[in-house]
Amino acid sequence: MAKVRVGLIGSGFAAELHMQGYKRVYGVDAAVTAVAARGEHVLDFAAKHRIPKTYRDFRALIADKEIDVVDICTPPALHAEMIVAAMQAGKHVVCEKPFAGYFGRDGDPVPIGKAVAKALMYRRVMEEMEATRAAIAASGRLFMYAEDWVYAPAVAKTVEILQATRDKILFMKADESHSGSHAAHAAHWSMTGGGSLIRMGCHPISAVLYLKAVEAAARGERITVAAVTADIGNLAAGLPARDRAFIKANPVDVEDWGMLTLTFSDGTKATVFSGDMILGGVRNLVETYTSGGALAANITPNNHMLSYLTDETKLENVYITEKVDRKTGWQFVCLEEEWTRGYVQEIQDFMECVALERQPRAGLDLAYETMKVVYAGYWSAEEGRRVAL
């Protein structure tokens, strides 16, 4: 059995989800043998998951000769530097979203989300992505993009049907939204590279790009993104404190609402919505309308299990679903969330890719094109016009 050893950078929310995947890998002897993070929490994380080695500096981790794969689960502003460093150290890389972003440069007026032109951000992100892509190519190592939507069972079934029917996708509608991030850094462009559109919208954008690529391969066509039109806003900005009991988003220079339309080179369309002011739990949805039918992938919420409960206190230690403000009343209970949302399947694919030396379903091209579309969207929204790609 092939042996793969993984070093994890980060010990937060994304790292927890990835660990659920590593624990369930089959057919490959895969294990996380080291984790690196700056805070004291890394010690508790390592103990919880029985990870034998801890580091406080990511460079010490990538220097570990026993590690084959570096899995980057850090804040977005660190991704590009860590990808290049790990690749140059001879490691394969798994990286959480987003692949890149604009986080400010010396001399930028602040706050950068309000003061730096989005056209300039677009150009600089493209330059950085080209440099990162060149470093990946030069290394000869695998780059694996941790886009769980590609691996979610509902999207995987959509792919199977598109490959079988070879129908033309005419329109897609996709959405990720919830009531806002609890993380303080999510309010600042300098930490996240944008607001809801990059932090959440990157998932449905990747999904529609991936499905369009599946269609093109099935039909023997070449389809690209021809243009992007977008609008963003701060819908909850004017709410007084008394009206913000359930909305957690409190942005400084990022958006809490975004809507983006992609026009493909074959004339078809996709719309993507993202919002940090939507109550009722996390929405992860992609609808696909084709020349032969309609497919609705309800990643979350779905109706695997419905509950109606009346006593909140008895449910204190029961997980219902992410981002709901209560557990009583009618609820969509999320079962096997790490499987339903594709985290288990993506890690399985990545470990097989390393063991068998093949390319992942979610790789460099998808990561690159997603960020290109996101920043074209920011550019479009600021200038109030369609941006041709």
N, C-alpha and C positions, 0 to 999 in steps of 0.2 A: 504494500500500500504506500502511495506517495506521501511524503512527509513535508508539511508546510508549517513554518513557525512565523508568528505574527507579532509585531510590536505596535501597540496602540498609543497614539498621541491624543491625550484628552481623556477626561474621566467624568464627563457630564451626561446630558440627556441622550445625545447621539451615540456616545460610547456604550451606554447601557443597552440601547437597541441593537447595536452591532454584536454585543456579547451574546444576546439571545440567539443570534444567527450562528456564531462560532460554536456554541454549545450543541448545535443540532446538525452540524455538517456530517455527512455520511460518505463513504467511499474514498475519503482522503483523511489522512492523519493530520488534522489541522488543530493547532493550539495557539492561544495567545500566551506568550511567555514573558512579555514585558509591557509595562505601561509607563508613560511619562506625562507628568502634569506639574504645574508650579505649586498648587495649593496642597494643604494637608489632606484634603479629601482623597487624594490619590492613594493614600495608605489604606483607607477604609475600602476604597474601590477594589484594590488589589486583594485585600483579605476576603472580601465578599465573593470575588470570582476566582480565588485561588490562583492568582497570577504571581509567579515566583519572584520576578524582578521589578523594581520600581526605579524610575529616574525622575529628576526634577528639570532636566534640560533635554530637549528633543534631540540635540546633536549627540548626546551620549547614547541615546537609544538607537539612532541610525548608525552609530559606530559599532553596535553590537553585532559581532560576526555570526551569531547563531540565527539572526532574524532574516527571513526571506522577504517578508512583506511588511510595509509600514502603512498603517491605517490611520488617516488623519481625520480626527473628530474635534477640531479646534474652531474658535471663532473665524469667520471668513477672511479677515484681514491677514491672517497668517498662512493661508493656503498656498499661495504661489511660491513663497520662500521655502516652505517645507517640502512641497512637491519636488522642486529643483534639487534641493539638498539631498533628499532621500534617493532620487534617481541617480545623482552623481555618486552616491555611496553604493550604488549597485543594487538597490532594493526595488522590487515591484511596489506600486503604490495604489492603495484604495483611498479615495478622497471624498468626503462629504460635500454636499452642495453648499454654496455655489463654487464653481471652478475658479472664478476670478471676480474682480470688482474694483471699483474706484473708491479708495479710502483716504484720499488726500495726499498732497505733497507739500514740501517746504515752501512757504510763501503763499499758500492758498488762503484766501479770505475765509473766515468762519462765521457761521456754521456752513460747511462746504455744500450741504444739501440744498441750501438756499442761495449760495454765493457763487458756486462754480458752474459754468455753462455745461449743460448735458452733452452738447456736441463735442466739447473738449474731453469730457469723461469717456464718451464712446471711443474716441480716437486713442486715448491712453490705455483703455481696457483692451482694445484690439492689439495694440503694440505689446502689452504685457502677455496676452494670450499667445501671440506669435512667438515670443521669446520662450515661454514655458513649453509650448508645443515643440519647438526646436530642441530644447533640453531633453524632453521625453524621447524624441526620435533618436537623438544622439546616444542615449543610454542603452537602447535596446531592451529596456524593461517594459513590463505591462503597466498601463495606466487604466484603472478601473474606477468608474464614476458611480458613486453610491446614490443612484437615483432609484429609490424604492418603487416608484409608480410603474416603472418599466417591468418590474417583477411581480407586482400585485396580481393575484389570481384573476381578477375581473378584467384587467388589461391583457394578461396573457391569453385569456379566452378570446378577447376581441382580436388579438393577433392571429390566433388559430383560424377564426372565422374569415378574416380578411385574406389570409393565405389560401384558404379553401375556395372562396367564392371569386377572388380577384376582382371584386366590385370596386368601383371608383368612389373614393371618399369625397362627398360634395361639401360637407360642413361638419365641423366639430365644435363642441361647446364644453369647456372645462373650467373647474373652479376649485381653489383651495381657500378656505376662509375659516376664521374663528373669532373669539372675543379679544384677541390681543396677547402678545407675548408678555410673560412675567419678567423676562430678562431685561435689566436696565440698559444693556448695550443696544437692544433692538430699537431704541428711540433715536440713535445717533447714526447718521450716514457714515461717519468716519470709522465705525465699528462693523457695520453690516453691509455697506455699499448700496444702501437704498432702504426702502420700506417694504410694505406688503408684497409689492410686485416681484422683488428679488427674493425675499425671505420665504414666501409661500408660493407666489406665482411661478417660480422656477419649476416646480413640480408639474403642474398642468402644461406649461410650455414644453417641457421635455417630453411629456406624454404625447402631445399632438405632433411634435416633430418626429418622434419615434414611430407613431402609427402611420404617418405619411411616408416615412422611409420604408416601412413594411409593405404598404400598398405599392410603392414604386418598384420594389424588388419583385413582388408577385406579378406585376403587370409588365415588367421589362421596360420601365420608364425611368427617366431622371426628373425628379421634382425637387425644387429648391424654394426657399422663402424669397419672394420677389419684393415685398414691401411690408412695413409695419406701421400701424396707426394706433395711438394710445392716448389715454387721459388718466390723470391721477389727481388725488385730492386728500384733504383732511376733514372728513365728515364729522368726526367727534370733537374737533378742536374747540368748538363753541359751547360745548356742554359744561354747565356748572358742576361743581363737585357732587352736589346732591343727585345729579342724573348720571353719575359715572360708577354707580355701585357694581355693575356687572361688566362694564367694558374696561379692560385692563390697559389697552394701548394709550400711551401718553407721549406721542412723538415730539421730538425737538425740531428736526429738519428732514424727516422722512414722511412718506405718505401712509395713510391707513386705508386707502381705497385705490384700486387700480383696475383698469379695463384695457385690454390690448386685443387688437385684431391683426391676424396674420393673413396676408394674401400670398398664395403659393403660385409658382410659375405656371401651373396648369389652370389658373383662374379660380380655384376653389378657396375656401375660407376656413378660419378657425377663430373663435373668440375665447379669451382667457380672462377670468375674473379672480381677484384676490382682495380680501378685506379683513381688517383687524378690528371690525366693529360689528361682527355678525354673531349673535347669540345662538345658543342651542347645541354647542359642541363643534368639533372639527368636521368640515365638509370637504371631502375628497371625491370629486365627481368628474367623469368624462363621458360625454355623449357623442356618438359617431353616427352620422347619417350618410348612407351610401346609395348608390344607384340601385341596390337590391334590398335595402332594409334599414333598420335602425338598431343600434346597440347602446345600452345605457349601463355603464360601469359605475356602480355605487360602491366605491371602496369603503368609505364611511360617510354618513351613517348607512347601515344596511339593516335588513330585518331578519338576520340570523336568529336574534332573540329580542323579544320585547318584554319590558317589565312595567308593572304598575305597583308602586310601593308607597307607603304612607309615613314611615318613621325614619327621619334622617339620621337620628342618633344610632340606630341599630346598624346602619350601613357605613359607619365610619371607616372600616377597614376593607370595604368591598369596592373593587374597581368597576365602574360602569362604562365610561368612555372618557376620552380626553376633552378638557376644556368645558365641561358642563358645570353650571353654577349650583346645581342641586342634583340629588339622586332620586328624589321622590317624583310622583306623577308618572306619566308614560315616558319611558326611556328606550332608546335603541342601545342595547347592551353589546359592546364590542367584544367578540370572542376571538381568542388567539390573535390579538392585534398585530403582533410581530409577523404572523403569517398572512393575515388579511391584507396588510399594507405592503408586503413584499420584502421585508427585511431578512427573513430566513432564506428566501430564495435567492436574493442578491448575493449574500455571503456564500451560499453553496456554489453559485456560478463562478464567483471570484476565485474560490479555492480550487475548483476544477480547472479554471483557466491557468493558474500557476502550475498545477500538477501536470496538466496535459499540453501546456504551451499553446493555448488558443486564445482568441480575442473574446472579450466579454460582450454581453448584449448591450450593456451601457458602458460606453467607452469615451475616448477622447473627442471624437467628432460630435457626439451628442452634448458633452459638456461645453465645448467651444460654441456650438451653434445656439445653445440655450442662452448663454451670456451675451452673445451677439444680438439676439432678439430682445433680451431684457433692456440692454442699454440703448438700442435703437428705439425702444418704447419710451424710455425716459427722454430721449432727444425729441421724439415726436410730440410727447405731451408738453414739453416746455415751449416748443416753437409752434404748436398748433397746426401741424401739417403731417402728411404722410412721408415716411422716410423710406426711400428705395434702397434695397440691398443688392 
